[in-house]
Amino acid sequence: MLFIDIINKIKYDLQSDRIGPDIPFTHWKLYFKKTMHNFCERKFKRFTDSTEIRPGAYIMGCSKIELGKGVILRPNCMLFGESSSLSVSIKIEDYVMLGAGVHIYINNHRYDNVEIPIYHQGYYPDKAVIIRKGSWIGANTIILPGVIIGENSVVGAGSVVTKSIPDNVVAVGYPARVIKVIK
C-alpha cells in the first residue's frame, strides 16, 4: 500500500495547480533558480524572468495568478488564487515588494445561516485581488477578497486589508486605513 500511496502522491504533485512545502516532489525546484524559473513559467498565467518564488511559499491556483517583473514571493507567503469563476484571481504588478508571510485570499467561507454550521455553507463568490505596481506590502499582512492596493502604496507589516487602498499612501492596522499620503 505504501508504494501505491507514494506513486499517487508523485502524480498529484506533478499535476496539481499548487506550489508549496506540502508538494515535495515539485517544491525542491524552488531551491535552484533555473529549475524554479522553468517550472514556474509553466505553472503561472504570467511569470517573468525577474520573478522569483522562494522555498517555503505556498500558492494555490497558480494558473490564475499573474506575477510581474521583480516580484519575489518569500517564505511563508500564501496566495489562495484557486478559482472556477475568474480568469485572473490574483494580479501582482511589476516591482511590488512583498514581505515574508503575506497572505492573499480571493474568497471566504459563507456564514449567513446560523442554523447551518459554517463548514457546510460553502463560499462567497470569488473576488480578484490586484496589487498595483511599485507597492510595498509589509511582512505578515493579510489581504482579503476584492481588494485593490494602489500604485506606489505602502501597507504596514501585520495589517489586515479589508478594503481597497488608493495610490501613493501609507496604510496600516486592522482594518488597514490610510495614515499618510506619499508626496
N, C-alpha and C positions, 0 to 999 in steps of 0.2 A: 504493500500500500504506500509506503514512504516514497518509493521510486516514482510511482504514478503521480503522487502529490507534487513532487519536485518538477516533473515534466509539465504538469498543468500550470504550476507557478511560473516556470520559464515562458510558456506560451502566453500566459496572461501579461507578464511584464513586457514582452516584446510587442504585443498588440494593443496594450492599453493606451488611453489618451491622457496619461499621467506621467509625472516625474516626481520622484521622492525617495527618501530613505527606505520606505516600505516596498519599493520596487527595485530590489537589489540587482537583478540581472540586467538592468539598464542604468541604474544610478551610478555605477562605477565610472561611466563615461564622462561624468561631470568633473572628474579629477584630472582630466587631461584636455587641454584647450582644444586641440584639433578634433578629438573624438566628440567633445562637448558640442562644438560648432556643427559638425556633420550630423550628429544626432538631433540637435535642436532645430536646425534648419528644416528638417523633415517633419518635426513634430508640431511646430507653431505656425499660425497663419502668417505672421511676419516675425522674422528674426534676422538681424543684420550682422555683419562681420564684427562689429564692436559691441555686440550684446553678449552678456555672459549670465549663465546660471551656475551658481556656486553650489558645491555639495552641501546638503542639508536643507536646501529649498524644497518646497512641496508645491506642485502645481496640478490641478485637475482641470481637464478640458483644454489642453494645450492647443488643439486645432482651432479654437475660437478666440485665441489670445494674440494680440499684436504687441510686440516689444520693439521700441525704436532704438536708434543709434545711441550707444553709450550707456544703455540701461544695464544695471547689474542687479540680479536677484541674489541677495546674500543669505547665509544660513538662517533658518527658521522663518523665512518669508513664506507665506501661504497664499496662493492665488486660487480661489474657488470659482473657476470660469466655465464649468460644465453647464451647457445649456442646449435644450432642444428647440428653443424659440428664437435665439439670437444668432446672427451670423458672426458678430464680433461681441464677445461678452466683456472683455477687459482690453482696453487700449491704453498703453503707456507710451506716450510720445517721446521724441528724441531728447536725450540729455537730462532725463529725470533721475534724480538721486533717491535711492530707497535705503533706509537704514535696515539693519537686521531685525527680523521679527515682524515686518509689516504684513498685515493680513488684509486681503481684499475679498469681499463677498458680493455675489450678484443676486442672491435670493435669501429668503428667510423662512423659517417654519411658520405655518398658519397657526393662529391661536384665537380664532373668532368665537368658537363654541365651547363654553365651559362644561358642557355635558359630554364632550368627547376629549379623551386625552390628546395633548398636543402631538404626541407621537403618531397618532392616526389621522391628523388633519391635513397632511401634505404640506405644500409650499405655496407662498405667494408667487405671482409671476416674476420671471427673471427681469432684472433691470441692469443695463450695461453700466460699467464704471469707466470713466475716462480721466486720465491724468495728463494734463497738457504739458507741452514742452518746457523744459527749464525748471520744473518744480523740484522741491526737496521735501520728501516725506520722512520725518524723523522715526527713529527706531521704535518698534512696538506699537505703531499706530494701527488702528483698525478703521477701514473704510467700508461703509455699508452700501447696499444696493442703490443704484441710480445716481450716485454722487459724481460730480464733475469737479476736479481740482483745477483751478485756473492757471494760466500760463505764469511762470516765474513766481509761483506762490510757495510759501513755506508752511508745513504743518508740523507743529512741535511734537517731540517724542512723547509717546504714550497717549496721544489724543484719540478720541473716537469721533470720526467724521460721519455725521448723520444727514447733513445737508450739503449742497454744493458750495464751493468756496470760490470767490471771484479771482480775477487776475491780480498779480502784484500785491499780495497781502500776506501777513503772518496770522495763522490761526492756531489756537491751542485749546486744550481742555476736553472735558466730557460734559455735554457735547462740544465739539470744537466750535469756537467762534472767533471772529476776526478781532485782533487786538492792535494791529498796526498796518498801515499802508506803506508799501515799499515804494520810495520815490526814486 
